[in-house]
């Protein structure tokens, strides 16, 4: 649910950015929406995933069917952190 909210936030904020600057070209709309989609669903979503896999490792592992303490969960956390940082750096 969090990731759907972040995707909608990216869409709304991207369209607001285009509307405020009054640059309604196809190229500008595509650039701005892609930027906001990288920043919100991918960037913030990656950081949320990282926090989930590190701070709440037990409940997250149980919710996706992994055994608690699975070393793959650390790998998933670091991958989420990488995507989160790269998404935020797009701004």
N, C-alpha and C positions, 0 to 999 in steps of 0.2 A: 504494500500500500504506500509506503514511504517513497518508493521509486516512481510510482504513478504520479504522486503529488509533485515530486521534483520535475518530472517530465512536463506536467501542466504548467508549473512555475516557469520553466524554461521557455515554453511556447508563449505564455502571456507576457513575460518580461521582454522577450525578443520582439514581439509585435509592438509592444509599447515603445521600445527603443526606436524601431523603424518609424512609428507614427510620430513620435516627438521630434525626430530629426527630419521628418517629411521627405524621406528618400525612398520612394516607392518603385524602385527598379527591381527587376527579377534578381539580378546579381546581388544587390544590397540585401534584399530580403533573405536570400539563400545564405549569404555570408553571416548575417546577424543571427538567424535561427540556428545555424550550425554552431556558431560560437556559444550561444546560450545552451544548446543541447550538450555540448562538451562540458560546459561549466557546471550545469545543475545536475542532470541525471547521471552523468558519468563521473564528474568531479566530486560533487557532494555525495552521490550515491556510493562511490568508492570509499569515501571516508566513513560513511555510515556502515558499510560492510566491514571495513577494517576494525572499527570500534566493536561491532557485533562479534567478530571472530576472536578478538583479544579480550575485551572486558566481560563479555557474556558468553564465553566459549562453551560452557556446559549446555545451557538452553539452546544455543544455536546448533550445536552438534546434534542434540536430540531432535530438533525440529527438522533437520535434513537427513536424519537416519544414520549419522555417523556415531561411532563409539566415542565416549568422552575421552579427551586426551589424545585424539588422533593427530599424528604429526602433519598430516595433509592440511589440517585446519590452519596451522601456522603459515603454510605456503599460500593458502587462499587469502589469509589476512594480508600478507605482504603484497600479493598481486592486487588486491583491492586498494591498498595504500598507494601503490604505483599508479594505478588508473586514477585515483582520487587526486594525487598531486599533479599529474599531467593534465587532467581536466581543468583544475583550478588555474594552472599556468597558462591555459588558453586565453584567459582574460588578460 
